[in-house]
Amino acid sequence: MEAKVGKLLNKVGTFFKGSDKLPWCESEIVVGCEHDVAEAEKGSSDEIRRECIMRLSWALVHSRRPEDLQRGIAMLEASLDGNNSPLQMREKMYLLAVGYYRSGNYSRSRQLVGRCLEIAPDWGQALNLKSAIEERITKDGVIGVGIAVTTVGLVAGGLAAALSRKK
C-alpha cells in the first residue's frame, strides 16, 4: 500500500514540477561570459565578438536569475534584426524561445520554436523544447480547470450552506 501511495505522490510531484531537460547556468558562467565579451570588445575580430555575445546570450537565457533571463531575451531580440545566416537566425530564435519558455511566455516560445523548425524540421533540441512547451501548456490548462472547478464548488457549497441556514 505504501509503495502505491509513494508512486502516486511521485507522479503528482513530477506533474507539478515539470520535466524539461533544459540546462541551467550558474552565475559564475554568466560573469565569465560577460568578461569574455568585454575582452572581445577591445579589439577582437567581429566573428570572435559575435561568438562571445552568443555564449553570453546562451548563459543569460539559461540562468536561474530573472534579471539575467530578461537581459538575455532583450539581447537576442535586438540581434534578430541584423544580417544573419539561416543557421544564426535558427540559433538566436531557439535561444529566444528558451528565454521565453523560462520566463513563462509559452505562446511566444512556441511561436519561435515553430519558426526554428521551419528552418530545420528535424532539429532535436527544438523538437524537445516544443514538446516541453506543449506539456507545460497542457499542465497549466489542467491546473486552471482544477482551480475553476474548485472555485465553483466552494461557491456552490457556500450558497447551499446559506440557503440551509435561512430555512
C-alpha positions in Angstrom: 0.0 0.0 0.0 2.8 2.4 0.9 4.5 1.7 -2.4 1.4 2.7 -4.3 0.9 5.9 -2.3 4.6 6.7 -2.9 4.2 6.2 -6.6 1.1 8.4 -6.7 2.8 11.2 -4.8 5.9 10.9 -7.1 3.6 11.2 -10.2 1.8 14.2 -8.7 5.2 15.8 -7.8 6.5 15.3 -11.3 3.3 16.7 -12.8 3.7 20.0 -10.9 7.4 20.2 -11.1 7.8 19.6 -14.8 10.3 17.5 -16.6 12.0 19.7 -19.2 15.6 18.7 -19.9 16.9 22.3 -20.4 20.2 23.0 -18.7 20.6 25.7 -16.1 23.6 28.1 -16.0 25.3 29.3 -12.8 26.1 33.0 -12.1 29.8 32.3 -12.4 29.4 31.3 -16.0 27.4 34.4 -16.8 30.2 36.5 -15.2 32.8 34.7 -17.2 30.9 35.2 -20.5 30.5 38.9 -19.7 34.3 39.2 -19.1 34.9 37.4 -22.5 32.6 39.9 -24.3 34.4 42.8 -22.6 37.7 41.5 -23.7 36.5 40.8 -27.3 35.3 44.4 -27.5 38.8 45.6 -27.0 40.0 44.7 -30.5 39.0 41.2 -31.4 37.5 40.3 -34.8 33.8 40.7 -35.4 33.5 36.9 -35.6 35.0 36.4 -32.1 32.9 39.2 -30.7 29.7 37.6 -32.2 30.7 34.2 -30.7 31.3 35.7 -27.3 27.9 37.5 -27.4 26.2 34.3 -28.4 27.8 32.4 -25.5 26.7 35.2 -23.2 23.1 35.1 -24.6 23.1 31.3 -24.0 24.2 31.8 -20.4 21.7 34.5 -19.7 18.6 32.6 -21.0 19.7 29.5 -19.1 20.3 31.5 -15.9 18.1 31.0 -12.8 18.1 34.7 -12.2 15.1 36.5 -13.7 17.1 39.7 -14.4 19.7 37.7 -16.4 16.9 36.0 -18.2 15.3 39.3 -19.2 18.6 40.7 -20.3 19.3 37.6 -22.5 15.8 38.0 -24.1 16.5 41.7 -24.8 19.9 41.0 -26.3 18.5 38.3 -28.6 15.5 40.3 -29.7 17.9 43.2 -30.6 20.2 40.8 -32.6 17.4 39.3 -34.7 17.3 42.4 -36.9 20.9 42.1 -38.1 22.2 40.3 -41.1 22.0 36.7 -40.0 22.5 33.4 -41.9 19.7 30.9 -41.6 21.8 29.0 -39.1 22.5 32.0 -37.0 18.8 33.0 -37.1 17.8 29.5 -36.1 20.2 29.6 -33.1 19.0 33.0 -32.0 15.4 32.1 -32.3 16.0 28.9 -30.3 17.7 30.7 -27.5 15.0 33.3 -27.5 12.4 30.5 -27.3 14.3 29.1 -24.3 14.2 32.5 -22.7 10.5 33.0 -23.2 9.8 29.4 -22.0 11.8 30.0 -18.8 10.0 33.3 -18.3 6.6 31.7 -18.6 5.6 33.2 -22.0 4.8 29.8 -23.6 2.8 31.1 -26.6 5.8 33.3 -27.7 8.2 30.4 -27.1 6.0 28.1 -29.1 5.9 30.6 -32.0 9.7 31.0 -32.0 10.4 27.2 -31.8 7.9 26.8 -34.7 10.0 29.2 -36.8 13.1 27.2 -35.9 11.5 24.1 -37.1 10.6 25.7 -40.4 14.3 26.2 -40.9 15.4 22.8 -39.6 12.4 20.5 -39.2 14.3 17.6 -37.7 16.4 19.6 -35.2 16.3 17.6 -32.0 16.8 20.5 -29.5 13.9 22.4 -31.0 11.7 19.3 -31.0 12.5 18.7 -27.4 11.7 22.3 -26.5 8.4 22.2 -28.4 7.5 19.0 -26.5 8.3 20.7 -23.2 6.3 23.8 -24.2 3.2 21.7 -25.2 3.5 19.7 -21.9 3.7 22.9 -19.9 0.7 24.5 -21.7 -1.3 21.3 -21.1 -0.4 21.2 -17.4 -1.2 24.9 -16.9 -4.6 24.3 -18.6 -5.3 21.3 -16.3 -4.3 23.3 -13.2 -6.5 26.2 -14.4 -9.5 23.9 -14.9 -8.9 22.4 -11.4 -8.9 25.9 -9.8 -12.0 26.9 -11.7 -13.8 23.7 -10.6 -12.7 24.1 -7.0 -13.9 27.7 -7.0 -17.3 26.8 -8.4 -17.6 24.0 -5.8 -16.8 26.4 -3.0 -19.3 29.0 -4.2 -22.0 26.3 -4.6 -21.2 24.9 -1.2 -21.4 28.4 0.3 -24.7 29.1 -1.4 -26.1 25.8 -0.2 -25.0 26.5 3.4 -26.5 29.9 3.3 -29.8 28.6 1.9 -30.0 25.8 4.5 -29.4 28.4 7.3 -32.3 30.5 6.1 -34.8 27.6 6.4 
